[in-house]
Amino acid sequence: MAQISSRGSKSKAAKASNALQFMSDIELANLGDGQVAYIKVLTSDQAREMFPTIEGLPNGIALFSLHGADGTPIALTDTIQAAVGHAMEDELAIAAVH
């Protein structure tokens, strides 16, 4: 448990938490730019919205999109293995997002 001394100094965790409050959304998104990606599961309809130039997507299947840390779509695949493979080829670490 972090403690505050009688002089009122903050714990390291509290200082780190406060430092993040000063980071803009753009700075946060660019934190892993070119190094970190995430994979998102999409319906066919969501994929059509996100990738409007792709034609002929079948209905009712799950698709997997690879995104850069800032949310930029990189690739659309029909298997999780292909999305992971694409990330590995581009030397991107895959982050878990909730």
C-alpha positions as a printed NumPy array, in Angstrom:
array([[  0.   ,   0.   ,   0.   ],
       [  1.42 ,   3.443,  -0.957],
       [  1.794,   5.874,   1.879],
       [  1.915,   9.644,   1.972],
       [  4.512,  11.084,   4.344],
       [  3.701,  13.77 ,   6.846],
       [  5.157,  16.315,   4.402],
       [  2.411,  15.423,   1.918],
       [  4.589,  13.896,  -0.826],
       [  2.756,  11.624,  -3.241],
       [  3.577,   8.01 ,  -3.954],
       [  5.241,   7.072,  -7.255],
       [  1.973,   5.526,  -8.469],
       [  0.038,   8.714,  -7.709],
       [  2.654,  10.826,  -9.499],
       [  2.537,   8.52 , -12.546],
       [ -1.26 ,   8.673, -12.546],
       [ -1.17 ,  12.474, -12.488],
       [  1.402,  12.547, -15.306],
       [ -0.967,  10.598, -17.565],
       [ -3.669,  13.198, -17.041],
       [ -1.534,  15.66 , -18.983],
       [ -1.142,  13.442, -22.038],
       [ -3.384,  14.391, -24.954],
       [ -5.463,  11.832, -26.845],
       [ -3.138,  12.218, -29.832],
       [ -0.021,  11.675, -27.716],
       [ -1.57 ,   8.585, -26.152],
       [ -2.555,   7.168, -29.56 ],
       [  0.957,   7.739, -30.925],
       [  2.608,   6.092, -27.926],
       [  2.98 ,   2.769, -29.767],
       [  2.945,   4.15 , -33.308],
       [  4.716,   1.771, -35.675],
       [  5.443,  -0.72 , -32.889],
       [  2.117,  -1.807, -31.375],
       [ -1.093,  -3.076, -32.978],
       [ -4.334,  -4.662, -31.892],
       [ -6.764,  -7.057, -33.534],
       [-10.491,  -6.456, -33.569],
       [-13.253,  -8.919, -34.45 ],
       [-15.765,  -7.441, -36.906],
       [-19.038,  -8.468, -38.475],
       [-19.33 ,  -8.192, -42.243],
       [-21.349,  -4.98 , -41.848],
       [-18.747,  -3.407, -39.553],
       [-15.995,  -4.393, -41.988],
       [-17.856,  -2.751, -44.889],
       [-18.087,   0.484, -42.905],
       [-14.437,   0.417, -41.878],
       [-13.114,  -0.731, -45.287],
       [-15.54 ,   0.831, -47.81 ],
       [-13.383,   0.04 , -50.847],
       [-13.485,  -3.726, -50.286],
       [-16.199,  -5.387, -52.356],
       [-17.779,  -8.817, -52.188],
       [-17.583,  -9.497, -48.463],
       [-19.873, -12.4  , -47.591],
       [-22.568, -11.849, -44.971],
       [-22.631, -13.538, -41.605],
       [-18.938, -14.267, -41.07 ],
       [-16.502, -12.988, -38.474],
       [-13.591, -10.998, -39.826],
       [-10.44 ,  -9.772, -38.113],
       [ -8.97 ,  -6.322, -38.59 ],
       [ -5.449,  -5.347, -37.612],
       [ -5.116,  -1.765, -36.366],
       [ -2.17 ,   0.446, -35.496],
       [ -1.9  ,   1.846, -31.979],
       [ -3.695,   4.998, -33.128],
       [ -6.636,   2.977, -34.49 ],
       [ -5.648,   3.169, -38.151],
       [ -6.847,   0.03 , -39.978],
       [ -3.902,  -1.905, -41.433],
       [ -5.395,  -5.17 , -42.724],
       [ -8.615,  -7.168, -42.904],
       [ -8.488, -10.971, -42.792],
       [-10.816, -13.921, -42.383],
       [ -8.711, -15.688, -39.712],
       [ -7.057, -14.588, -36.493],
       [ -3.912, -16.436, -37.597],
       [ -3.629, -14.288, -40.718],
       [ -4.031, -11.094, -38.677],
       [ -1.328, -12.228, -36.228],
       [  0.89 , -13.225, -39.15 ],
       [  0.495,  -9.8  , -40.717],
       [  1.45 ,  -8.138, -37.431],
       [  4.515, -10.38 , -37.137],
       [  5.597,  -9.587, -40.716],
       [  5.403,  -5.885, -39.898],
       [  7.258,  -6.495, -36.596],
       [  4.326,  -5.164, -34.555],
       [  3.678,  -6.236, -30.972],
       [  0.034,  -7.154, -30.404],
       [ -1.579,  -5.431, -27.427],
       [ -4.689,  -6.671, -25.658],
       [ -7.405,  -4.015, -25.53 ],
       [-10.706,  -4.073, -23.692]])
